[in-house]
Amino acid sequence: MRKHVVVITGQIAGEALQILQPTCDVVCTQPYLPAADFVAQMVELKADALLVRGVSGRITREVMQASPNLRVIAKHGVGVDNIDIDAATALGIPVLNTPAANYDSVAEHVLGLMLALAKDLADQDRRMRDGHWDKMGYRGRELLNKTLGLVGFGRIGRRVRELVAPLHMKVLVYDPILRSGGNGQDVTIVDTLDELLVAADIVSLHCPLTQKTRGLIGRRELRLMKRTAWLINTARGAVVDEGALIVALNAGEIAGAGLDTFTEEPPKQLALLANAGKTVLSPHVGGVTEESFVRMGVAATKGIMRILAGGKPDPECWVNSGR
């Protein structure tokens, strides 16, 4: 009997591969494979399932239709903005993600970026390696009692709120779909994004990339922020207008930025971002730890096996169930 063919755009944890291997042939493609090459592989392999790692390279209708056997697409993570959900729905292909697998890791990364900016860790490390000893002249900043603005209050935003609790930060939340009360957490819900931007010492983005959130933080929004404020982005790069951010940083309109996601990945404007005032940059790894890597892979492969065995998707992971 023919084994199911599962195509994976990159590598996944060994524990996840073990779930697939007894009944599936697994093919791992190179990450960031050109679109034409990817389509050609789908045609050749006649994939039954596609497991998507990373956000570069759009999973288009052409990719989906390249394999007449394709029955399920699973995202190794949460964001599905690089998958044409409408096309998948029209073709009857469920799209799954792993919403509970990596939010702890991302939230910890947010805290790490905040601390790196507050204590200038990257710059202090570099200067010490160059032979400097800046003890007498250096002044960092505390997070204690600062105002943190969370744009989006899903799993990651709520976990960030929990992590900063010992720092006694005032937490403002802007989330248009959030009902009053803050999901039981001690936060202040604001009615507009502007209100949050004006008041926050740190603005941290936790919203999905949609038509409404693309370019959400642009020139106007950055000018509303305090000159002493920092912007943290672990959501999607395109939520921020990177050109506007570079201008704001160079002009001193905001004090710094911690970025884990970029409009293009790898970013074409890396040198401009790296030299635009105080920045701490990481290559979209906030959600990837040893622990979360296993959880994401296991959750994604279990979701795939559930469909290939004739079952229905887990509602919590079924992205296009309501379309």
Kinemage of the C-alpha trace (Angstrom):
@kinemage 1
@onewidth
@group {chain A} dominant
@subgroup {mainchain}
@vectorlist {calphas} color= white
{ca met a 1} P 0.000 0.000 0.000
{ca arg a 2} L 1.286 3.471 -0.886
{ca lys a 3} L 2.580 5.478 2.025
{ca his a 4} L 1.353 9.016 2.506
{ca val a 5} L 3.853 11.638 1.348
{ca val a 6} L 4.456 14.541 3.732
{ca val a 7} L 6.505 17.502 2.488
{ca ile a 8} L 8.129 19.708 5.134
{ca thr a 9} L 9.659 23.095 4.307
{ca gly a 10} L 12.709 22.677 6.547
{ca gln a 11} L 13.569 20.431 9.467
{ca ile a 12} L 11.453 19.419 12.448
{ca ala a 13} L 12.191 17.719 15.755
{ca gly a 14} L 13.030 14.028 15.832
{ca glu a 15} L 10.103 13.369 18.144
{ca ala a 16} L 7.780 14.808 15.484
{ca leu a 17} L 9.364 12.797 12.673
{ca gln a 18} L 8.779 9.616 14.664
{ca ile a 19} L 5.031 10.286 14.514
{ca leu a 20} L 5.100 10.390 10.705
{ca gln a 21} L 7.674 7.806 9.729
{ca pro a 22} L 5.763 4.540 10.378
{ca thr a 23} L 3.099 5.351 7.776
{ca cys a 24} L 4.515 8.265 5.764
{ca asp a 25} L 7.346 9.079 3.402
{ca val a 26} L 8.800 12.366 4.646
{ca val a 27} L 10.582 14.826 2.340
{ca cys a 28} L 12.222 17.905 3.855
{ca thr a 29} L 12.829 20.687 1.331
{ca gln a 30} L 15.379 23.445 1.625
{ca pro a 31} L 14.084 26.497 3.514
{ca tyr a 32} L 13.230 29.569 1.397
{ca leu a 33} L 13.006 27.429 -1.761
{ca pro a 34} L 12.143 29.486 -4.894
{ca ala a 35} L 8.445 29.258 -5.764
{ca ala a 36} L 8.942 27.507 -9.114
{ca asp a 37} L 11.191 24.862 -7.556
{ca phe a 38} L 8.696 24.287 -4.764
{ca val a 39} L 5.818 23.812 -7.195
{ca ala a 40} L 7.932 21.369 -9.200
{ca gln a 41} L 8.647 19.319 -6.068
{ca met a 42} L 4.959 19.193 -5.150
{ca val a 43} L 4.168 17.968 -8.668
{ca glu a 44} L 6.858 15.304 -8.531
{ca leu a 45} L 6.132 14.072 -5.018
{ca lys a 46} L 2.314 14.213 -5.185
{ca ala a 47} L 2.267 15.255 -1.553
{ca asp a 48} L -0.647 14.250 0.680
{ca ala a 49} L 0.294 16.769 3.377
{ca leu a 50} L 2.377 19.924 3.632
{ca leu a 51} L 4.014 21.064 6.859
{ca val a 52} L 5.099 24.710 6.615
{ca arg a 53} L 8.034 26.104 8.563
{ca gly a 54} L 9.002 29.774 8.407
{ca val a 55} L 7.124 32.723 6.893
{ca ser a 56} L 9.057 33.374 3.682
{ca gly a 57} L 7.638 31.876 0.515
{ca arg a 58} L 3.889 32.037 0.044
{ca ile a 59} L 1.868 28.828 -0.092
{ca thr a 60} L -0.287 29.781 -3.061
{ca arg a 61} L -3.149 28.120 -4.901
{ca glu a 62} L -0.574 27.043 -7.501
{ca val a 63} L 1.437 25.244 -4.816
{ca met a 64} L -1.674 23.540 -3.448
{ca gln a 65} L -2.945 22.454 -6.858
{ca ala a 66} L 0.478 21.139 -7.843
{ca ser a 67} L -0.354 17.985 -5.906
{ca pro a 68} L -3.775 16.471 -6.613
{ca asn a 69} L -3.396 14.397 -3.431
{ca leu a 70} L -2.961 17.316 -1.007
{ca arg a 71} L -5.358 16.879 1.914
{ca val a 72} L -3.967 19.070 4.697
{ca ile a 73} L -1.594 21.984 5.336
{ca ala a 74} L -0.144 22.416 8.828
{ca lys a 75} L 1.839 25.402 10.089
{ca his a 76} L 4.811 24.775 12.377
{ca gly a 77} L 3.814 27.717 14.562
{ca val a 78} L 0.900 30.141 14.689
{ca gly a 79} L 1.012 32.775 11.942
{ca val a 80} L -0.509 31.653 8.645
{ca asp a 81} L -0.172 34.917 6.701
{ca asn a 82} L 2.064 33.173 4.141
{ca ile a 83} L -0.649 30.611 3.335
{ca asp a 84} L -3.487 31.539 0.968
{ca ile a 85} L -6.284 30.582 3.334
{ca asp a 86} L -9.054 31.479 0.887
{ca ala a 87} L -7.523 29.242 -1.777
{ca ala a 88} L -7.141 26.358 0.671
{ca thr a 89} L -10.744 26.749 1.757
{ca ala a 90} L -11.994 26.807 -1.823
{ca leu a 91} L -10.018 23.632 -2.512
{ca gly a 92} L -11.389 21.939 0.621
{ca ile a 93} L -7.971 21.724 2.297
{ca pro a 94} L -7.939 22.309 6.069
{ca val a 95} L -5.176 24.598 7.323
{ca leu a 96} L -3.919 23.850 10.829
{ca asn a 97} L -1.573 25.650 13.196
{ca thr a 98} L -0.106 25.027 16.652
{ca pro a 99} L -1.462 27.874 18.809
{ca ala a 100} L -0.464 26.462 22.196
{ca ala a 101} L 3.058 25.327 21.303
{ca asn a 102} L 5.323 28.389 21.428
{ca tyr a 103} L 3.621 31.318 23.145
{ca asp a 104} L 5.731 30.893 26.313
{ca ser a 105} L 8.911 31.087 24.226
{ca val a 106} L 7.808 34.227 22.394
{ca ala a 107} L 6.757 35.927 25.627
{ca glu a 108} L 10.137 35.193 27.200
{ca his a 109} L 11.826 36.615 24.090
{ca val a 110} L 9.816 39.810 24.493
{ca leu a 111} L 11.074 40.133 28.058
{ca gly a 112} L 14.604 39.417 26.827
{ca leu a 113} L 14.423 42.190 24.224
{ca met a 114} L 13.119 44.634 26.819
{ca leu a 115} L 15.953 43.784 29.209
{ca ala a 116} L 18.543 43.941 26.413
{ca leu a 117} L 17.400 47.454 25.558
{ca ala a 118} L 17.183 48.562 29.191
{ca lys a 119} L 20.675 47.341 30.030
{ca asp a 120} L 22.295 47.837 26.584
{ca leu a 121} L 23.477 44.243 26.736
{ca ala a 122} L 24.488 43.876 23.093
{ca asp a 123} L 26.459 47.128 23.061
{ca gln a 124} L 28.094 46.509 26.450
{ca asp a 125} L 29.158 43.018 25.365
{ca arg a 126} L 30.636 44.377 22.120
{ca arg a 127} L 32.527 47.173 23.884
{ca met a 128} L 34.000 44.853 26.505
{ca arg a 129} L 35.211 42.525 23.769
{ca asp a 130} L 36.852 45.571 22.173
{ca gly a 131} L 38.690 46.320 25.418
{ca his a 132} L 36.476 49.031 26.923
{ca trp a 133} L 35.380 49.265 30.564
{ca asp a 134} L 32.446 51.699 30.762
{ca lys a 135} L 31.551 51.268 34.424
{ca met a 136} L 32.020 54.908 35.461
{ca gly a 137} L 30.060 56.526 32.632
{ca tyr a 138} L 27.309 54.029 31.858
{ca arg a 139} L 23.672 54.406 32.960
{ca gly a 140} L 21.048 51.817 32.096
{ca arg a 141} L 17.306 51.964 32.696
{ca glu a 142} L 14.959 50.016 34.915
{ca leu a 143} L 11.764 48.330 33.790
{ca leu a 144} L 10.330 48.752 37.278
{ca asn a 145} L 7.109 50.805 37.302
{ca lys a 146} L 7.269 51.578 33.586
{ca thr a 147} L 4.144 51.571 31.396
{ca leu a 148} L 3.952 48.670 28.962
{ca gly a 149} L 1.564 48.867 26.021
{ca leu a 150} L 0.451 45.558 24.508
{ca val a 151} L -1.075 45.730 21.033
{ca gly a 152} L -3.027 42.472 20.965
{ca phe a 153} L -3.889 40.381 24.004
{ca gly a 154} L -3.963 36.763 22.931
{ca arg a 155} L -1.900 33.976 24.450
{ca ile a 156} L 1.433 35.759 23.991
{ca gly a 157} L 0.260 39.139 25.240
{ca arg a 158} L -1.337 37.578 28.312
{ca arg a 159} L 1.834 35.617 29.071
{ca val a 160} L 3.965 38.768 28.727
{ca arg a 161} L 1.646 40.428 31.235
{ca glu a 162} L 2.273 37.568 33.676
{ca leu a 163} L 6.045 37.718 33.211
{ca val a 164} L 6.290 41.453 33.954
{ca ala a 165} L 4.068 41.287 37.040
{ca pro a 166} L 7.036 41.295 39.476
{ca leu a 167} L 8.257 44.527 37.848
{ca his a 168} L 5.051 46.341 38.853
{ca met a 169} L 4.579 47.680 35.346
{ca lys a 170} L 1.339 49.412 34.424
{ca val a 171} L -0.012 47.437 31.472
{ca leu a 172} L -2.178 49.038 28.812
{ca val a 173} L -3.902 46.840 26.232
{ca tyr a 174} L -5.300 47.752 22.843
{ca asp a 175} L -7.163 44.899 21.162
{ca pro a 176} L -10.296 45.691 19.130
{ca ile a 177} L -11.730 42.195 19.590
{ca leu a 178} L -11.117 42.046 23.327
{ca arg a 179} L -14.121 42.383 25.566
{ca ser a 180} L -13.839 44.574 28.647
{ca gly a 181} L -12.156 43.058 31.651
{ca gly a 182} L -8.827 42.011 30.148
{ca asn a 183} L -9.480 38.282 30.368
{ca gly a 184} L -9.270 38.441 34.148
{ca gln a 185} L -5.827 40.060 34.232
{ca asp a 186} L -4.879 43.321 35.899
{ca val a 187} L -4.606 45.501 32.807
{ca thr a 188} L -6.108 48.732 31.549
{ca ile a 189} L -8.019 48.359 28.298
{ca val a 190} L -7.768 51.426 26.060
{ca asp a 191} L -10.208 52.282 23.277
{ca thr a 192} L -7.701 53.458 20.675
{ca leu a 193} L -4.201 52.634 19.558
{ca asp a 194} L -3.280 56.321 19.812
{ca glu a 195} L -4.098 56.334 23.521
{ca leu a 196} L -1.704 53.446 24.090
{ca leu a 197} L 1.103 54.910 21.957
{ca val a 198} L 1.042 58.262 23.736
{ca ala a 199} L 1.195 56.744 27.231
{ca ala a 200} L 3.484 53.702 26.924
{ca asp a 201} L 7.187 53.571 27.754
{ca ile a 202} L 7.392 50.288 25.839
{ca val a 203} L 5.081 49.273 22.982
{ca ser a 204} L 5.020 45.537 22.263
{ca leu a 205} L 3.181 44.151 19.229
{ca his a 206} L 1.192 40.899 19.490
{ca cys a 207} L -1.356 41.131 16.676
{ca pro a 208} L -1.645 38.911 13.593
{ca leu a 209} L -0.778 40.264 10.157
{ca thr a 210} L -4.011 41.120 8.340
{ca gln a 211} L -5.083 43.772 5.866
{ca lys a 212} L -6.034 45.953 8.848
{ca thr a 213} L -2.751 45.508 10.731
{ca arg a 214} L -0.321 45.739 7.782
{ca gly a 215} L 1.646 48.952 8.352
{ca leu a 216} L -0.236 49.539 11.610
{ca ile a 217} L 2.803 51.276 13.100
{ca gly a 218} L 3.855 53.925 10.598
{ca arg a 219} L 5.264 57.443 10.569
{ca arg a 220} L 2.268 58.992 12.307
{ca glu a 221} L 2.101 56.337 15.026
{ca leu a 222} L 5.826 56.499 15.756
{ca arg a 223} L 5.582 60.268 16.191
{ca leu a 224} L 2.892 59.743 18.833
{ca met a 225} L 5.229 57.646 20.970
{ca lys a 226} L 7.399 59.156 23.683
{ca arg a 227} L 10.922 60.072 22.606
{ca thr a 228} L 12.111 57.807 25.436
{ca ala a 229} L 9.939 54.849 24.344
{ca trp a 230} L 10.930 51.526 22.777
{ca leu a 231} L 9.108 49.464 20.185
{ca ile a 232} L 9.170 45.653 20.451
{ca asn a 233} L 7.996 43.543 17.510
{ca thr a 234} L 7.742 39.767 17.794
{ca ala a 235} L 4.510 39.613 15.777
{ca arg a 236} L 5.013 40.023 12.012
{ca gly a 237} L 7.471 42.402 10.417
{ca ala a 238} L 4.951 43.988 8.069
{ca val a 239} L 2.886 45.258 11.016
{ca val a 240} L 5.577 47.970 11.172
{ca asp a 241} L 6.539 50.309 8.338
{ca glu a 242} L 10.289 49.612 8.495
{ca gly a 243} L 11.201 52.699 6.496
{ca ala a 244} L 9.284 54.890 8.919
{ca leu a 245} L 10.892 53.108 11.859
{ca ile a 246} L 14.385 53.748 10.478
{ca val a 247} L 13.568 57.441 10.077
{ca ala a 248} L 12.138 57.648 13.613
{ca leu a 249} L 15.162 55.949 15.157
{ca asn a 250} L 17.661 58.092 13.266
{ca ala a 251} L 15.762 61.254 14.209
{ca gly a 252} L 15.569 60.262 17.883
{ca glu a 253} L 11.768 60.300 17.765
{ca ile a 254} L 11.784 57.026 19.715
{ca ala a 255} L 14.639 55.703 21.834
{ca gly a 256} L 15.026 52.164 20.519
{ca ala a 257} L 13.564 49.028 19.007
{ca gly a 258} L 13.787 45.302 19.664
{ca leu a 259} L 12.899 43.374 16.521
{ca asp a 260} L 12.514 39.655 15.955
{ca thr a 261} L 10.457 39.902 12.756
{ca phe a 262} L 10.955 41.828 9.532
{ca thr a 263} L 8.999 42.758 6.422
{ca glu a 264} L 11.337 40.622 4.327
{ca glu a 265} L 13.200 37.704 5.837
{ca pro a 266} L 16.158 37.796 5.718
{ca pro a 267} L 15.732 41.601 5.822
{ca lys a 268} L 17.068 43.641 2.906
{ca gln a 269} L 17.274 46.734 5.133
{ca leu a 270} L 19.369 45.003 7.795
{ca ala a 271} L 22.280 47.465 7.698
{ca leu a 272} L 19.926 50.447 7.882
{ca leu a 273} L 18.069 48.943 10.850
{ca ala a 274} L 21.261 47.905 12.610
{ca asn a 275} L 22.692 51.419 12.382
{ca ala a 276} L 19.504 53.348 13.167
{ca gly a 277} L 20.055 54.270 16.811
{ca lys a 278} L 19.557 51.709 19.562
{ca thr a 279} L 18.326 48.411 18.144
{ca val a 280} L 18.424 44.795 19.275
{ca leu a 281} L 17.787 42.358 16.427
{ca ser a 282} L 17.166 38.609 16.265
{ca pro a 283} L 16.370 36.429 13.205
{ca his a 284} L 12.725 35.505 13.904
{ca val a 285} L 13.645 32.993 16.596
{ca gly a 286} L 11.474 34.251 19.452
{ca gly a 287} L 9.206 31.234 19.279
{ca val a 288} L 11.953 28.687 18.695
{ca thr a 289} L 13.448 27.109 21.794
{ca glu a 290} L 14.487 23.498 22.335
{ca glu a 291} L 11.208 22.931 24.134
{ca ser a 292} L 8.855 24.772 21.779
{ca phe a 293} L 10.529 23.279 18.691
{ca val a 294} L 9.474 19.846 19.876
{ca arg a 295} L 5.970 21.010 20.850
{ca met a 296} L 5.354 22.705 17.487
{ca gly a 297} L 6.566 19.708 15.506
{ca val a 298} L 4.598 17.189 17.544
{ca ala a 299} L 1.398 19.244 17.408
{ca ala a 300} L 1.707 19.816 13.647
{ca thr a 301} L 2.427 16.172 12.830
{ca lys a 302} L -0.359 14.921 15.083
{ca gly a 303} L -2.731 17.251 13.274
{ca ile a 304} L -1.579 15.914 9.918
{ca met a 305} L -1.928 12.287 10.979
{ca arg a 306} L -5.416 12.969 12.280
{ca ile a 307} L -6.524 14.140 8.803
{ca leu a 308} L -4.664 11.424 6.887
{ca ala a 309} L -6.343 8.824 9.103
{ca gly a 310} L -9.756 10.145 8.067
{ca gly a 311} L -10.513 12.238 11.132
{ca lys a 312} L -11.601 15.848 11.479
{ca pro a 313} L -9.236 18.631 12.544
{ca asp a 314} L -8.956 19.716 16.166
{ca pro a 315} L -11.156 22.856 16.281
{ca glu a 316} L -8.536 24.747 18.324
{ca cys a 317} L -5.992 24.314 15.520
{ca trp a 318} L -8.289 24.549 12.483
{ca val a 319} L -7.597 27.961 10.987
{ca asn a 320} L -10.145 27.951 8.160
{ca ser a 321} L -12.965 26.092 9.892
{ca gly a 322} L -15.325 29.066 9.735
{ca arg a 323} L -14.902 29.907 6.078
